[in-house]
Amino acid sequence: FDVTVCSIDGGDIPIDAGSLSDQFKTENDKRMIDAGSKPLKGTKKLADMNPEGYDALFFAGGHGTCVDFPTDQVGDFVSKAAAAGKVVGAVCHGPMCLAKANGADGKPLVNGKKVCVFTDVEEEQVGLTGKVPFLLEQKMKELGADVQVSAPWSDNAVRDGNLVTGQNPQSSVSVAKLVAEALA
């Protein structure tokens, strides 16, 4: 796959300290960090990107996304991608990108769809329930999503059409595989 990494502001992507703790790092994370995290350096700005120019979008998680992703800008970007039939993948807190995304019918993009997101229990276990703008599991349910919840910190991913989501860092590889499957 030819991959373009972008971020809200462009440039180097900051990683929240909590996401850097060993309990959340996957083997893939460790390999990328050991290699200098090059894909996260000098990224393009989201506003300069055209979602129709890509086959798939993938929104990674981390608590920083709780501020960056549930915005009109990101919601519009995801809505355009979905309207163009693109695959939209997100894992852990990455599904924050879906909070303001709408389908062609004007309803929330997740309405009636199966999704996996960082669960309310997991948020409580990391002690950040009061620090996030909203609980992601609860928000997706409010938007009409059929949230698929598994045991905390277990690998849990689901594909519903061109929407692919995963519950937590442990689900990252499964989400990536489902995105690749959706592209096949």
ABEGO torsion letter per residue (X at the ends): XBBBBBBAAEEBBBBBAAAABAAABBAAAAAAAAAGGAAABGBBBAAABBAAABABBBBBBEAAAAAAABBAAAAAAAAAAAAAGBBBBBBEAAAAAAAABBBAAGBBAABGBBBBBBBAAAAAAAGAAAABABBAAAAAAAAGBBBBBBBBGBBBBBBBEABBBBABAAAAAAAAAAAAAAAX
